[in-house]
Amino acid sequence: MPLTVHQFACLSDNYGFLARDEATGLAACIDTPDAGAILRELDKLGWKLSLILNTHWHPDHAGGNAEVKAATGATIVGPKEVTRISALDREVEGGDVVELGETRFKVIETGGHTLGHIAYYDAADEIAFVGDTLFALGCGRLFEGDAAQMWTSLQRLAALPDDTTVYCAHEYTASNARFALSVDDDPTLRRRAEAVFAARERGEPTVPTTIGLEKATNPFLRAPKLAARVGAAGKPDYEAFGAVRAAKDVFKG
């Protein structure tokens, strides 16, 4: 039976995600950006929370762990780095498997935004929860890792099937689109950007996305094709990516 995902906006630009294994009725929250919002959504849905799945240690991802666990008794799962701000019941790393009822999440190492960042991939349903590694038309800032590490992480995600539904943790897509148009004139990107701007004008979310759509239009995944435009012609792919990331860091559009 499939995994049902419930998405809701919280904080200033975060998304919260609750995932329910329909075979058993057990549910997980992916990160805890806003404990109060998570508990309200659980109550509204009538779901029983079994797991908290952290992607990384930042407070808008793991800061609500203690409150949610106290209210639900859920098991906290995440990379070791989460212990900087929260206790863990189970520490996981790339290659591990986390089970939610009959749903199996493969843990994928996706360091770069933080050194120990991970993603959770449900192959049976082709669903990935990627935290702050990959965004719709964007990627996370390199707060702890370097360009080579982040490029490797993005390639791990890009290797997933094109139809994989990608749940990223922030609504950054309109600003990402404006930057993308500054470094890439691909017609497919322009059409997508126009659709993004229209959706945001209507107050509609632009998350989730898909791996295939990101491979076709995301400038960070397309970095090798954009190398000449960002002053990285002839450089290794990870350096081209680093140049695109550096350009985004100072973009004012």
N, C-alpha and C positions, 0 to 999 in steps of 0.2 A: 504494500500500500504506500501511497506517496507521502512526501513531506509537505506540510502546509506551512507557508511563511506569512506571518502578519507583520507588516511594516508600519511604523508610526514616527512622526517627527517629534523631536524633543530638543531641549537646550536651544541654542541659537540656530544651529544648522546641522545638528546630528540626526541620524536615523537610528531608532531602536528596532531590533528584530526579535520576534518570538517565532520559534520553529516547533511544530507539533508532528510527532510520528503518528500517523493515522492508524497504524496497526495496534498500537498500545495506548495511545492517548497521552504519552509522556511528552513534555515540552522542554525546550531549552531557550535561554536568552543568549544572544550573541553580544557579548560585552554588556556593561551596565552604565551607560552614559547618564541615566537619570532614574534612580531607584524608584522614586515616587511614580513616575510615568509608567515604568515597567509593571509595578504592582497594580496600578489602576487598569492597565490593559489586560493583565492576567485575570483580574476580577471580572472585567467586562466580558471576556471570552469564556470564562469558566475553565481555564486550562490549569493543569497541575504542573508546576515547574520542577523538573528533575535536575537540570544541569545549567550552570553558568559557563559559557565558553568564551574565555578571554582571548583576544588576538594580540594585545600588547599592554604595556603597563600604564600608559597615559591616563590621567584622572578622568577624562571624558570617555574612557573605555573600561576602566576597572574601578573607578571611584565609588561606585554603588554596590560593590560586591558584598560588603558586610551587611548592609541593610537588607538587600534582597535575600541573602542567605538566612538572616535572622527571621525573616517573614515567611520563608518557604521551605527551609531546610535543604535547599539545592546544593549539589556538589559543585565546587568551584574548580574548573579545569583551565589550565593555561600554561604559557611558557614561564620558565624560571624567573624571568625579569619582573613578572607581576608581583613577586614577593617584595619588591621595593615599596609597594603601597598596600598590599593585601595578602592575607594568607591564602595558600592554595591547598586544596584537598588532593589534587592530582597534577603533577607536573608532566607536560608533554613536549615533544619536539618533532621535527620533521620526520615523517615515516610512521609515526604512531597512528593508531586508530582509536576513535572515541565512538562508543555506541550509545545511541538514544533509542531505546526500544529496538526495533528492527532496522533503524537507519544507522548506517556506518559512515562516519566522517573520517576521511583521511586528513591527517595534519600535514600541511605543506610549509616548509621553511620559506619565509618571505622577508628576511631581514633587510634593512636599509633605512626605513623611516625610524625604527628603533633596531637595535642589534638583534634582538630575539623575536621579532615579530613573526607571527604565524597566520595561516589561513586554514579554513576548514572546508573540505570538499566532499560533497555527497555525490558519488559517481552515479548511483542508480537513478537519481533524479536530476543529475547534471545541474547542481546548485553549488555555488561557492560563496562563502562569506570571507571577504578579503580585508576587512578593517580599513587601515589607511595606507595600504600598499598601492592598490590600483583604484583610481576613481574614474567615473564617466568622463572621458576626454582629459584625464589627468593622472597624476600619481602623487604619493606623499612626499613631503619635504625630507631631505636627508638630514635629520636631526642627529643621528648617531652613526649611521653607516656611510659608506662612500658610493660613488657612482657604479663601480664594478659590482659591488654586492647587490645594489638595488636592480641593476640591469639583469643580473642572474635571477633574482627573484621574479621580476616581471616576465622573464622568459619561461619560468616554471608555470606561471599562470597562463601565458600565451599558448603553452603546449596543451592546455585543456581543450576539449572539443569546442568548436565554434558556437554550438548551441547552448553552452553552459550559461546559466543565468547568474549574474554577478551582483551580489549585494555589497555595495561599498557604503561607508559609514557617514558620509557627509553630502550635503547638497551644495556642491561646488561647481556644477556643470556649466552654468552660464559664464562664470568668470573663466573657467577652463577653456570654453569655446572661444571667447574673445582672444585669449592668448594663442590658441591653436591656429586661428585665422591669421595671426601675425607672422607665423613661421611656415604655414602650409597653405597652398592655394588649390588643393585637390577639390574637385567639384563635389565628391561624395561628402567630404567634410563640410563644405559650405551648406549643402542641403541639410545635413544633420544640425549644424549650428542654428540655422533658421528655425528648425523644428524645436530645438531646445529653447530658444528665446521666446517662441510662441507659447510653449508649454508653461514656462515660468511666468509669463504675463497672465496666464489663466490660473496661476497658483497650483499647477500640477507638478508632481515629483518627476524627476528625470532618472531616478533610480528605481528598479534595477536596470542594468544594461546587460550585454552579452559579450563573451570573449570575441566572437566574430566581428561585432560592431566596433569594439575597441581596436582590434587589429587593423581594421580598415580605416579608422579615423583618428585614433588617439596619437598625438604627436610624440609621446614618450615611447610608445611601441613602434612608431614609424621613424624613430630617430635616425637610423642609418640612411634612410632615404632623404632626410632633411639635413644631412651633415654639411653640405656646402652652404646652406642658408644660415647656419649657425657657426660658421668658421671652423668646422671640424672635418673638412674634406680630407679623405685618405686616412683618417684616424680609425682606431678600433671602434667597434660598435658601442662599447660601453663609454668611450670618450665622447662619441656623438651624443649618446644619451645624456651624459654629464653636461654637455654644452646646452642641450635643450633645457635641462633642469635649471641650470644657472640662468638662462634667459628668462625662464618663468619666475625665478626668485626676484628679479628686478623689474618685471613687467608692470606697467602702471595703467594699462588700458582697461 
